[in-house]
Amino acid sequence: MVAKIQIRNLRKVYDTPERRVHALENVNLDIQDGEFLCLVGLSGCGKTTLLNMLAGFVEITAGDILMDGKTLTEDYDKGVVFQEYALFPWRTARRNVEYGLEIRNVAPEERKRIALEHLRLVRLEEFADFYPHNLSGGMRQRVAVARALAFDPQVLLMDEPFGALDAQTREELQELTVDVWQKTKKTVVYVTHNLSEAVYLGNRIVVFIPRPGRIREVITVNIPRPRDPLSSAFIEIQREIDRLIRT
């Protein structure tokens, strides 16, 4: 079976006035359709660079990224969720979710229906007419997730989306993210520094090491969902990832 995304001999070099920086070197990875894949590693190991290359925001120095066996194009359907909420303050939650649909010239009534459907998916339908400044940080991020999903992207790319939230809100959104993923069956690539979060969310976890950024190991998480972060199996995988990153 051909993977949804194939990454082959990927290399990224940044040339700066001071020096040349090797962000990624010889990255090879297959991402399956419907998989929840987490990328972890120390700062500067290239995981966000890889996500930005998947999003089409950063050019490839060498190597290939294929989608369904074909060269990845910048304009393929992908949803991107950043750590910053990036919502339009002058638009309500519903109108923020509708934004991508407007660009695609979807009819107003259909836009409204799809936006409310996705706000319902992230449990925010009753806040559809609220502006971002009236919503908590966690609620704003849920609007951002709904917006990313509303135009039915092939792939959802998430760059530490819950990093700025308090621990309790973060746990709630982790549970919600798993619920949404199980309902939508999207292919998700998720960057995080939080090892517990990676074990809780991921089918597989890609462990990166720096200078230059490269894959040390890919770990499969065979723990049934919902996952208990206090279970011995959960803690064992978390410790193994920590060991791989630090040794």
N, C-alpha and C positions, 0 to 999 in steps of 0.2 A: 504493500500500500504506500502510495506517494504521500509524504508529509505535507501538511498545509503550508509550512514555511521551511525552506532548506537554506541553511547558512553554510557557505563553502569557502574555506581559506580566507576568511575575512580579515582585513587589515585596515587600521585607521591611524594616520600620522598627521599631527598638527604641526605646521611650520610657523614658528613665532620668531620675532626679531632676535630673541635671546638664544633660543635653542629649538631643536626638533623634538617633539614629544610623541612617543609611540603609545597611543591610547589603547589599541587592540592589536593583537598579533595571532594569526593562525587560529581563528575561531571557527569551529565546525560544530553545527548543531542542527538537529531536526526537531521541529515543533509540530505536534500532531493536531489535527482538526478537533476542536472542542477541548483541548488541553488547558489546564491552568498551570502555567509555568512561572516559577519565581526565580529572580536573579538576585544573588546576595554576594557580599564581599566588602572589603574595606573601601573607604573613600579613595577614589582615583584608580579603581581597578577596571573601569571601562563599562560598567553595567548600564549607566545612563547613556553613555555614548552609543552602545548597541541599541538601546531602546529608541534613541533619536534617529539612528540609521534605519531602523524598522519603520519609523514614522515618516521617513523621507525628509527629515529636517537637517541631516548631516550627510555629506557626500562620502561615498566609499572610496578609499585609497586603492585597495586591491581586493580581489575576491568577488563573490556573488551572493546575492540574496534572491531566492526564488519563491514565488507564491503560486501554489498549484502547478509547479513545474515550469513556470514562466518567470522571466526577469521582473522583479518588483518595480512597479512604477510609483511615482510620487503621489498620483491622484487616486490610488486604490482606496476602497472604503475601509477606513480605520477610525476608531474612536480613541481619543487621547485624553487622559485625566492626569492633571499635574497636582503637585502638593498645594500650590496656590489655587484657589477656587476659580479664578478667571471668569467670574460671572459679570454680566453687564448690570451695573447698579440701577440703571433707569428702566430695566425690564423686570417684570414679575417672574416668579419661578417658572410658571407655564411658558411665558414668552421667551425666557432663556432656553428652555428645552426646545422650543420651536425654531430656534435660530438656524440650525443646520438644515432644517426642512424648508425654511424660507429660501435659502441659497439654492436649493434644488427645485424651487418653484412648485412646491406642493400646495395644493389649494387650501385656503384658510381653515375651512371646517375640518378637513382631513388632518391638518397640522394640529389643530386643537385636540382632536380625538387621540392622535398618537401621543401628544405631550401628556395628556391626562392619564393615558394608559401607562406611560413610563413613570410618571410621578406616583401612580398607584403601586407600581412595581417596587419603588424605593420607599414606599409608605409615607408619601408626602402629598397625596391628592388634596387633602383638606387645606394645604398651605399653597395651593396653586396661584392664588392672587396676592401672595405676600412678596414684598421686595427683599433683595438679599440682606439689607441692613436690619430687617426684622427677623432674620433667621439665625440660629446658632451656627457655629463653625461646622458641626457635624451635618446639620441640615443643608448647608450650602454645598458641602461636598457630595451629598446625596443628589442634589440638583445637578451637579456637574456630571455625576455618573449617569443620571437619566438622560441628560443632553447628549452624552457620548454614545448612548445606546439607541437613541430615538430614531436615527436614520438607518438602523439595522446594519452596522458595519460588519465586515468579515472578521476583523481582529480588534480587540480592545487592549490598548497599551496604557499601563498605569505606572506613574513614576512617583513612588512614595506618597500616595494620595492621602494617607492618614497620619503622616509624620508630625504634623503640627497640632494634633488633637490630644486631649487628655486621655489617660489610660482607659477609663471606663467607656468614653465615646468611641475610642479606637476599637475596643473589643466588640461593641455593638455593631460598628460598621464592618468589621471582619465577618461577623455572623451574617449580616445583610448581604455582603459581597458573595459569600458562598451560596446563599439562597438565590440571589439573582443569577449567578453563573449556572447553577443547576437548572434553573427555569429557562434560560436563554441558550445554553450550550455554546456560548461564544468561545473562541480561542482567545485566551488572556495571557499577556506577558506582563509581569508585575515586578517592579524593582522595589526592594526594601533593604534597610539595614537591620531590621528587627528579625532575629532568627526565629523567635517564637511565632511571629506573624507568618513567616515563610512556611513553617511546618504546618501551621493551622490551615493555610490557604492552598498550598501547592500540591499538584499531582507529582511534579518533579521539581527539584531545586538545583539550579546551576550555580556552582560555587566558583567565583572568580578570584584570581590572585593578581596583584599589580606589577607594573614596571617590567615589561609591558603587560597590559591587561590580557589575560588568557584564562581559559577554563581549566580548573584543576580537577573537578569531578562533577558528575551529574548524579544526584541522589533521588531515587524513587521513594515516595512516601506511601507505604502500603497500610496506612492506619484508616480504619473505617470512619466515615463521617456520621454524625458530628464528632469532632476530635476533642479529647480532653487534654488540655495543656499540662495537667498534673499527672498524667499517666506515665508509667515507666517507659513505654515505647516512644512516646512523644519526647520526653526529656532525653532519651538516648540519642535520637536523631539530632536534636538541637545541639547536644554536646559534640557529636561527630562533626557537624558543620562548623562549629566554633574551632575545633581542633584543626580542620582542614584550612580554615582561613588564617589561623595564627601560626601554624608551624611551617 
